Amino acid sequence: MSGDLNELFKLVSDAKKNSPVAKQTKEIKENIQGGLSDLFSEMARLKANDPVAQKNKKIEDQVRESVETDLHSLFSELASLNKQKEEIIQEQIKEEHKVLTEVVPLPTPIGEVPPSQQVVPTLPLTGLDKWLATPKTTIDNTSENDLSLINKKIKFLEQWIGKIQNAGPGSGEVNLRYLDDVKRDTIADGRWLKYSEADKKFIFDEINPYEVVYNTTEVTTPTYTVDDNDYYIGVNYAGPVTITLPATANSGRMLIIKDEDGDAEINPITVLGTVDNDAGGFIIQINNGAIQMIYRNGWRIV
């Protein structure tokens, strides 16, 4: 009975395997598996060739490279700073050691004299215990202070370099006589400063009125208004002339009005303005006559 049942199950199993439905199902599964494999391969190929994906990968590579470069530079800078700090610390230790060896010299070796005559010198330990008790942080703090001072000096120099680039270094001289564009051998008491085109320098010279004030004006019209630069006004017109003075002027300004035509008796020169507190001014009516005035709280004839 058991054998028959086994035979029956085997026949049923073989029948299922060899049935058209089973074969078709198996073929469908194989086709699906093959199709999915091809689909995944195509998706991988498309993703690899996608411009967006390629651009993202390129950006990721650039970012990674930049980060690695920046980190390398940062670590190099830190290593350099640590090295400088260690050098400062070692220098400080050497200085402290130098001070100690100068303050506390080593004793003379014992043994060159008989034991009964040997004297062990007493070391002057004043300050030594304090130095030995000083924590290491003191050296570290000193190093940090030195680094801070160095940074401040560098910043100060950079600022001055910037100023020099913008405005030039300058000489720093505050005395006029020592400037390069002053001819020092002309300096003397009572002289005034002027520019010499021949020397291309400023020179000191004697005071001569014609050099200080040299503006002259010739009037050839019936009317004239005094200009700010006028000093000498020569009237050379064959007819009456009216000259108008400025109402105010710098204190000490000199002004000369002269009849150069020599016929003021026939053709008088009328000067309008307040002169010597007279609002009517004055008239030059003498041939070749002239008037000199100075301004101080009004025009004054001198």
KEKE-3310 file (N, C-alpha, C; in steps of 0.2 Angstrom, whole numbers, plus 5000, padded with zeros to 4 digits):
npx = (5004:5009:5020:5013:5007:5017:5022:5011:5011:5023:5020:5010:5018:5027:5019:5014:5026:5029:5018:5009:5005:5014:5026:5025:5023:5036:5044:5039:5043:5057:5059:5054:5064:5076:5072:5071:5084:5090:5084:5088:5102:5101:5096:5107:5116:5110:5110:5123:5127:5120:5119:5116:5119:5133:5138:5135:5143:5155:5155:5155:5168:5176:5173:5177:5191:5194:5191:5200:5212:5211:5211:5223:5231:5228:5232:5245:5248:5245:5254:5266:5264:5264:5277:5284:5280:5286:5299:5300:5297:5308:5318:5315:5317:5331:5336:5331:5339:5352:5352:5351:5363:5372:5368:5369:5383:5392:5400:5417:5426:5428:5442:5455:5461:5468:5457:5454:5455:5446:5433:5416:5407:5394:5379:5372:5356:5345:5330:5331:5323:5311:5311:5312:5300:5291:5277:5275:5267:5269:5280:5273:5263:5271:5277:5265:5262:5273:5271:5259:5263:5272:5263:5256:5265:5268:5256:5255:5266:5261:5250:5257:5265:5254:5250:5261:5261:5250:5252:5265:5282:5287:5298:5298:5304:5303:5308:5310:5321:5329:5324:5324:5321:5325:5336:5349:5360:5356:5349:5345:5344:5329:5326:5315:5305:5306:5302:5314:5316:5327:5336:5327:5323:5317:5322:5330:5328:5333:5321:5312:5302:5297:5298:5290:5277:5271:5262:5255:5244:5238:5227:5216:5204:5188:5182:5186:5187:5194:5204:5207:5220:5227:5240:5248:5241:5241:5235:5232:5224:5216:5206:5193:5193:5186:5188:5184:5185:5188:5176:5180:5196:5211:5219:5232:5235:5242:5240:5242:5238:5241:5244:5248:5247:5248:5240:5231:5225:5217:5210:5203:5206:5194:5192:5182:5174:5176:5187:5199:5189:5180:5166:5165:5177:5191:5199:5211:5220:5231:5244:5253:5251:5250:5243:5245:5239:5234:5226:5217:5206:5198:5201:5217:5226:5243)
npy = (4994:5006:5007:5008:5020:5029:5027:5032:5046:5050:5048:5058:5070:5069:5071:5084:5091:5089:5094:5105:5118:5119:5119:5131:5140:5139:5144:5157:5162:5162:5171:5182:5184:5186:5197:5207:5207:5212:5225:5231:5232:5241:5252:5255:5258:5269:5278:5280:5287:5298:5316:5324:5316:5314:5327:5330:5320:5325:5337:5333:5326:5338:5345:5336:5336:5349:5351:5342:5348:5360:5356:5350:5361:5368:5360:5360:5374:5374:5365:5373:5384:5377:5373:5385:5390:5380:5383:5395:5392:5384:5393:5401:5393:5391:5404:5405:5395:5400:5411:5405:5398:5409:5415:5405:5398:5382:5372:5371:5356:5344:5336:5339:5344:5340:5330:5336:5349:5352:5362:5363:5373:5385:5386:5400:5400:5409:5413:5402:5392:5397:5398:5385:5381:5387:5384:5375:5381:5395:5397:5393:5403:5414:5412:5412:5426:5431:5427:5434:5447:5447:5445:5457:5467:5463:5466:5480:5484:5480:5489:5501:5499:5499:5512:5519:5514:5520:5534:5537:5537:5548:5560:5563:5575:5590:5602:5617:5622:5611:5604:5595:5603:5616:5630:5630:5638:5651:5656:5668:5681:5691:5690:5685:5671:5664:5656:5649:5648:5645:5638:5628:5627:5633:5649:5660:5678:5696:5708:5716:5729:5729:5716:5709:5715:5718:5721:5730:5742:5748:5761:5764:5768:5777:5774:5764:5750:5746:5732:5716:5713:5724:5735:5746:5759:5766:5780:5783:5790:5800:5810:5814:5803:5790:5782:5768:5764:5748:5744:5738:5731:5720:5723:5734:5734:5742:5755:5764:5778:5786:5799:5797:5801:5815:5826:5830:5841:5846:5835:5828:5816:5806:5799:5787:5783:5780:5789:5793:5795:5802:5802:5806:5804:5808:5820:5820:5833:5838:5839:5825:5821:5811:5799:5790:5777:5768:5754:5753:5750:5757:5767:5776:5791:5792)
npz = (5000:5004:4995:4984:4985:4985:4972:4966:4970:4964:4951:4949:4952:4942:4932:4934:4932:4919:4913:4901:4907:4918:4912:4904:4915:4921:4910:4909:4922:4920:4909:4915:4925:4917:4910:4921:4925:4913:4913:4925:4922:4911:4918:4926:4917:4911:4922:4924:4913:4914:4912:4923:4934:4931:4932:4946:4952:4948:4954:4967:4968:4966:4977:4987:4984:4986:5000:5006:5002:5008:5022:5022:5021:5032:5042:5040:5042:5056:5061:5058:5066:5079:5079:5079:5091:5099:5097:5102:5116:5119:5117:5127:5138:5137:5139:5153:5159:5156:5164:5177:5177:5177:5189:5199:5200:5195:5208:5212:5207:5219:5228:5224:5234:5251:5261:5273:5271:5262:5257:5255:5245:5248:5239:5232:5234:5232:5226:5217:5222:5219:5206:5202:5207:5199:5188:5173:5165:5165:5156:5145:5144:5143:5130:5123:5125:5118:5105:5103:5104:5093:5082:5084:5080:5067:5061:5064:5056:5043:5042:5041:5029:5020:5022:5017:5003:4999:5001:5000:5007:5014:5022:5036:5041:5051:5051:5041:5036:5033:5023:5007:4995:4998:4998:5007:5010:5008:5018:5030:5042:5042:5029:5015:5009:4993:4977:4966:4950:4942:4951:4955:4967:4984:4989:5001:5001:5000:5005:4992:4986:4973:4969:4978:4976:4961:4952:4939:4931:4916:4912:4899:4896:4899:4911:4926:4937:4952:4953:4962:4961:4958:4960:4956:4947:4931:4923:4906:4896:4885:4890:4902:4917:4927:4942:4952:4968:4978:4991:5003:5009:5011:5026:5026:5012:4998:4986:4971:4962:4946:4935:4920:4907:4908:4907:4917:4922:4912:4909:4921:4934:4942:4958:4965:4980:4998:5006:5018:5027:5020:5010:4997:4990:4979:4968:4955:4948:4944:4932:4928:4941:4957:4968:4983:4992:5007:5015:5030:5040:5031:5017:5016:5013:5010)
capx = (5000:5014:5023:5008:5006:5024:5022:5006:5014:5028:5017:5007:5023:5030:5014:5014:5032:5028:5011:5010:5005:5020:5032:5024:5025:5043:5046:5037:5048:5064:5058:5054:5071:5080:5070:5073:5091:5092:5081:5093:5108:5100:5095:5113:5120:5107:5112:5130:5128:5115:5123:5115:5123:5140:5139:5135:5149:5161:5155:5157:5175:5179:5172:5181:5198:5195:5191:5207:5217:5210:5213:5231:5234:5226:5236:5252:5249:5245:5261:5271:5263:5267:5284:5286:5279:5291:5305:5300:5298:5315:5323:5314:5321:5338:5337:5331:5345:5357:5351:5352:5370:5375:5367:5371:5388:5393:5405:5424:5427:5432:5447:5461:5465:5467:5450:5454:5455:5441:5427:5410:5404:5387:5376:5366:5349:5340:5327:5331:5317:5305:5311:5310:5293:5287:5274:5277:5262:5272:5283:5268:5260:5276:5277:5259:5263:5278:5267:5254:5267:5274:5257:5254:5271:5267:5250:5257:5270:5257:5247:5262:5266:5248:5250:5267:5259:5245:5254:5272:5285:5289:5305:5298:5307:5299:5311:5310:5328:5332:5320:5328:5320:5326:5343:5350:5365:5353:5345:5348:5339:5326:5324:5309:5306:5303:5304:5319:5315:5334:5338:5322:5322:5315:5328:5328:5331:5331:5314:5312:5295:5295:5298:5284:5271:5274:5256:5254:5239:5237:5220:5215:5196:5185:5180:5189:5186:5200:5204:5210:5227:5230:5245:5250:5237:5243:5230:5234:5218:5215:5199:5192:5193:5183:5191:5180:5189:5184:5174:5185:5202:5215:5223:5239:5235:5244:5237:5245:5235:5246:5242:5253:5246:5251:5235:5225:5222:5212:5206:5204:5205:5190:5192:5176:5175:5177:5194:5200:5182:5176:5163:5166:5183:5195:5200:5218:5219:5238:5247:5258:5250:5248:5240:5247:5234:5234:5219:5217:5199:5196:5207:5220:5231:5249)
capy = (5000:5012:5008:5011:5028:5033:5027:5037:5053:5051:5049:5065:5075:5069:5074:5091:5094:5088:5097:5112:5123:5119:5122:5138:5144:5140:5149:5164:5165:5163:5177:5188:5185:5189:5204:5211:5208:5217:5231:5234:5234:5247:5257:5257:5261:5276:5282:5281:5291:5304:5322:5327:5312:5315:5334:5329:5317:5330:5342:5329:5325:5344:5347:5332:5338:5356:5350:5339:5353:5365:5352:5349:5368:5370:5356:5363:5380:5372:5362:5378:5388:5373:5373:5392:5390:5376:5386:5401:5389:5381:5399:5404:5388:5392:5410:5404:5391:5404:5416:5401:5397:5415:5417:5399:5394:5376:5372:5368:5349:5342:5331:5341:5346:5335:5330:5340:5356:5353:5366:5363:5380:5385:5389:5405:5397:5414:5414:5396:5388:5400:5397:5378:5380:5390:5379:5376:5386:5401:5397:5393:5410:5419:5410:5415:5433:5433:5426:5439:5453:5447:5447:5465:5470:5462:5470:5487:5485:5480:5495:5506:5498:5501:5520:5521:5513:5525:5541:5538:5536:5555:5561:5564:5581:5595:5609:5619:5623:5604:5600:5595:5608:5623:5631:5632:5643:5658:5658:5674:5685:5697:5688:5681:5665:5664:5650:5651:5643:5643:5633:5623:5627:5639:5652:5666:5684:5702:5711:5722:5730:5727:5708:5707:5718:5720:5721:5737:5742:5754:5762:5768:5769:5783:5771:5758:5748:5743:5724:5714:5712:5730:5739:5753:5761:5772:5782:5785:5791:5808:5812:5812:5796:5789:5775:5766:5760:5743:5746:5735:5727:5718:5728:5735:5734:5748:5757:5770:5780:5790:5802:5795:5805:5821:5831:5829:5848:5846:5828:5826:5808:5806:5793:5786:5779:5783:5790:5797:5796:5807:5797:5809:5802:5814:5821:5822:5838:5841:5836:5820:5820:5804:5798:5783:5775:5761:5752:5751:5753:5762:5770:5782:5794:5793)
capz = (5000:5005:4989:4978:4986:4983:4965:4964:4971:4959:4944:4950:4952:4935:4927:4935:4929:4911:4910:4898:4912:4922:4907:4903:4921:4921:4905:4911:4927:4917:4905:4920:4928:4912:4909:4926:4924:4908:4915:4930:4918:4907:4922:4929:4911:4910:4927:4923:4907:4915:4913:4930:4938:4930:4935:4953:4953:4947:4960:4973:4967:4967:4984:4991:4983:4990:5007:5007:5001:5014:5028:5022:5022:5039:5047:5039:5046:5063:5062:5058:5072:5084:5078:5081:5098:5103:5096:5107:5122:5119:5118:5134:5143:5137:5143:5160:5161:5156:5170:5182:5177:5179:5196:5203:5196:5198:5212:5209:5209:5225:5227:5222:5240:5256:5263:5279:5269:5257:5259:5250:5244:5249:5233:5233:5231:5233:5219:5213:5223:5216:5198:5201:5208:5194:5184:5166:5161:5165:5150:5139:5144:5140:5123:5120:5125:5113:5099:5102:5102:5086:5078:5084:5077:5060:5059:5064:5050:5037:5041:5039:5022:5017:5021:5012:4997:4997:5001:5000:5014:5017:5026:5043:5043:5053:5050:5035:5033:5031:5017:5001:4990:5001:4997:5014:5010:5007:5024:5034:5046:5039:5022:5014:5005:4987:4973:4961:4944:4940:4956:4956:4975:4987:4992:5005:4998:5003:5003:4987:4985:4966:4969:4982:4973:4954:4947:4937:4926:4912:4911:4893:4895:4903:4918:4928:4943:4954:4954:4968:4960:4956:4965:4953:4941:4927:4918:4900:4892:4883:4892:4910:4919:4933:4945:4957:4973:4982:4997:5008:5006:5016:5030:5024:5005:4995:4980:4969:4955:4943:4929:4915:4901:4909:4906:4922:4923:4907:4909:4928:4936:4948:4961:4969:4986:5004:5007:5024:5030:5015:5005:4990:4986:4978:4961:4953:4943:4943:4927:4931:4948:4959:4975:4986:4998:5011:5018:5037:5042:5026:5013:5019:5008:5013)
cpx = (5004:5018:5019:5007:5012:5024:5017:5008:5019:5025:5014:5012:5026:5025:5013:5020:5031:5022:5013:5010:5011:5026:5031:5025:5032:5046:5045:5042:5055:5064:5058:5061:5076:5078:5072:5080:5093:5089:5086:5099:5107:5099:5102:5117:5117:5110:5119:5131:5123:5120:5122:5120:5131:5142:5140:5141:5155:5161:5158:5165:5179:5179:5177:5189:5199:5196:5198:5212:5217:5213:5221:5234:5234:5231:5244:5253:5249:5252:5266:5270:5266:5274:5287:5286:5284:5297:5306:5301:5305:5320:5322:5318:5328:5340:5337:5337:5351:5358:5353:5360:5374:5374:5370:5377:5390:5399:5411:5424:5431:5436:5454:5465:5464:5459:5449:5453:5450:5435:5422:5407:5397:5384:5371:5360:5344:5337:5327:5325:5311:5305:5309:5303:5288:5284:5276:5273:5265:5276:5279:5265:5265:5277:5271:5259:5267:5275:5262:5258:5270:5269:5255:5259:5270:5261:5251:5262:5266:5253:5251:5264:5260:5248:5256:5265:5254:5247:5261:5275:5286:5295:5304:5301:5302:5302:5312:5317:5332:5329:5325:5327:5321:5334:5345:5356:5362:5349:5349:5342:5336:5324:5318:5310:5302:5306:5309:5318:5322:5337:5334:5321:5319:5321:5325:5332:5329:5324:5315:5305:5293:5295:5292:5278:5273:5268:5255:5248:5239:5229:5219:5208:5194:5183:5184:5188:5192:5199:5208:5217:5231:5235:5246:5245:5239:5238:5233:5228:5217:5208:5198:5191:5190:5185:5187:5185:5185:5182:5178:5191:5206:5219:5230:5240:5237:5241:5239:5241:5239:5243:5248:5253:5248:5246:5229:5222:5216:5207:5207:5203:5201:5190:5186:5177:5176:5184:5195:5193:5178:5173:5163:5172:5187:5196:5208:5217:5226:5241:5253:5257:5249:5246:5242:5242:5236:5228:5220:5211:5197:5202:5210:5225:5237:5254)
cpy = (5006:5013:5010:5018:5032:5033:5032:5044:5055:5052:5056:5070:5075:5073:5081:5095:5094:5091:5104:5118:5124:5122:5129:5143:5145:5144:5156:5167:5166:5169:5183:5189:5188:5196:5209:5212:5213:5224:5235:5236:5240:5253:5260:5260:5268:5281:5284:5287:5298:5310:5325:5323:5313:5322:5333:5325:5321:5335:5339:5328:5332:5346:5343:5334:5345:5355:5347:5344:5358:5362:5352:5356:5370:5366:5358:5369:5379:5369:5368:5382:5384:5373:5379:5392:5386:5379:5392:5398:5387:5387:5401:5400:5390:5399:5409:5400:5395:5409:5412:5400:5403:5416:5411:5396:5387:5376:5369:5361:5348:5336:5333:5344:5341:5336:5335:5347:5357:5357:5366:5370:5380:5389:5394:5403:5403:5414:5407:5392:5390:5398:5389:5377:5383:5385:5380:5381:5393:5402:5397:5400:5415:5418:5413:5422:5435:5432:5432:5446:5453:5448:5454:5468:5469:5466:5477:5488:5485:5486:5501:5505:5500:5509:5522:5520:5518:5532:5543:5538:5543:5554:5561:5570:5586:5602:5611:5620:5616:5601:5601:5600:5616:5624:5634:5637:5650:5660:5663:5678:5691:5696:5685:5675:5665:5658:5653:5645:5640:5637:5627:5622:5633:5642:5658:5672:5690:5704:5717:5723:5727:5720:5706:5709:5721:5721:5728:5736:5748:5755:5767:5769:5774:5780:5765:5757:5744:5736:5722:5713:5718:5733:5746:5754:5767:5774:5785:5785:5799:5810:5811:5805:5795:5782:5774:5761:5754:5746:5744:5732:5724:5723:5728:5735:5741:5749:5763:5772:5786:5793:5802:5799:5812:5827:5831:5836:5849:5841:5826:5818:5809:5799:5792:5781:5783:5783:5795:5800:5801:5802:5800:5807:5808:5814:5823:5826:5841:5836:5831:5819:5812:5804:5791:5782:5768:5760:5750:5754:5758:5764:5776:5784:5795:5796)
cpz = (5000:4998:4983:4979:4984:4975:4962:4964:4966:4952:4944:4949:4945:4930:4928:4932:4922:4908:4906:4902:4916:4918:4906:4909:4922:4916:4906:4916:4924:4913:4910:4923:4923:4910:4914:4926:4919:4910:4920:4927:4914:4912:4925:4923:4910:4916:4927:4918:4908:4916:4920:4935:4938:4933:4943:4955:4953:4952:4966:4974:4969:4974:4989:4991:4987:4997:5009:5007:5007:5021:5028:5024:5029:5044:5046:5043:5054:5065:5063:5064:5078:5084:5081:5088:5102:5102:5102:5114:5124:5121:5125:5139:5143:5140:5150:5163:5161:5162:5176:5183:5179:5187:5201:5199:5200:5202:5209:5211:5215:5224:5226:5228:5245:5259:5269:5277:5264:5260:5253:5250:5245:5243:5235:5230:5231:5226:5215:5215:5220:5209:5197:5202:5203:5189:5177:5162:5161:5158:5144:5139:5141:5133:5120:5119:5119:5106:5098:5101:5095:5081:5078:5080:5069:5058:5059:5057:5043:5036:5039:5031:5018:5016:5016:5005:4994:4996:5001:5007:5018:5021:5033:5046:5045:5053:5043:5032:5031:5026:5011:4996:4993:5000:5003:5015:5009:5013:5028:5037:5042:5031:5021:5009:4999:4983:4967:4955:4942:4944:4957:4963:4977:4990:4996:5002:5001:5000:4998:4985:4978:4965:4973:4979:4966:4949:4945:4931:4923:4911:4904:4891:4900:4910:4919:4935:4946:4955:4960:4968:4959:4962:4962:4947:4937:4922:4912:4895:4891:4884:4900:4911:4926:4936:4951:4962:4976:4989:5003:5005:5012:5020:5028:5016:5003:4988:4978:4962:4953:4936:4924:4909:4902:4908:4911:4924:4918:4908:4916:4929:4943:4951:4966:4974:4992:5006:5013:5027:5026:5010:4998:4987:4985:4970:4960:4947:4943:4938:4930:4938:4950:4966:4977:4992:5001:5014:5025:5040:5038:5022:5016:5014:5012:5008)
residu = (MET:SER:GLY:ASP:LEU:ASN:GLU:LEU:PHE:LYS:LEU:VAL:SER:ASP:ALA:LYS:LYS:ASN:SER:PRO:VAL:ALA:LYS:GLN:THR:LYS:GLU:ILE:LYS:GLU:ASN:ILE:GLN:GLY:GLY:LEU:SER:ASP:LEU:PHE:SER:GLU:MET:ALA:ARG:LEU:LYS:ALA:ASN:ASP:PRO:VAL:ALA:GLN:LYS:ASN:LYS:LYS:ILE:GLU:ASP:GLN:VAL:ARG:GLU:SER:VAL:GLU:THR:ASP:LEU:HIS:SER:LEU:PHE:SER:GLU:LEU:ALA:SER:LEU:ASN:LYS:GLN:LYS:GLU:GLU:ILE:ILE:GLN:GLU:GLN:ILE:LYS:GLU:GLU:HIS:LYS:VAL:LEU:THR:GLU:VAL:VAL:PRO:LEU:PRO:THR:PRO:ILE:GLY:GLU:VAL:PRO:PRO:SER:GLN:GLN:VAL:VAL:PRO:THR:LEU:PRO:LEU:THR:GLY:LEU:ASP:LYS:TRP:LEU:ALA:THR:PRO:LYS:THR:THR:ILE:ASP:ASN:THR:SER:GLU:ASN:ASP:LEU:SER:LEU:ILE:ASN:LYS:LYS:ILE:LYS:PHE:LEU:GLU:GLN:TRP:ILE:GLY:LYS:ILE:GLN:ASN:ALA:GLY:PRO:GLY:SER:GLY:GLU:VAL:ASN:LEU:ARG:TYR:LEU:ASP:ASP:VAL:LYS:ARG:ASP:THR:ILE:ALA:ASP:GLY:ARG:TRP:LEU:LYS:TYR:SER:GLU:ALA:ASP:LYS:LYS:PHE:ILE:PHE:ASP:GLU:ILE:ASN:PRO:TYR:GLU:VAL:VAL:TYR:ASN:THR:THR:GLU:VAL:THR:THR:PRO:THR:TYR:THR:VAL:ASP:ASP:ASN:ASP:TYR:TYR:ILE:GLY:VAL:ASN:TYR:ALA:GLY:PRO:VAL:THR:ILE:THR:LEU:PRO:ALA:THR:ALA:ASN:SER:GLY:ARG:MET:LEU:ILE:ILE:LYS:ASP:GLU:ASP:GLY:ASP:ALA:GLU:ILE:ASN:PRO:ILE:THR:VAL:LEU:GLY:THR:VAL:ASP:ASN:ASP:ALA:GLY:GLY:PHE:ILE:ILE:GLN:ILE:ASN:ASN:GLY:ALA:ILE:GLN:MET:ILE:TYR:ARG:ASN:GLY:TRP:ARG:ILE:VAL)
# end
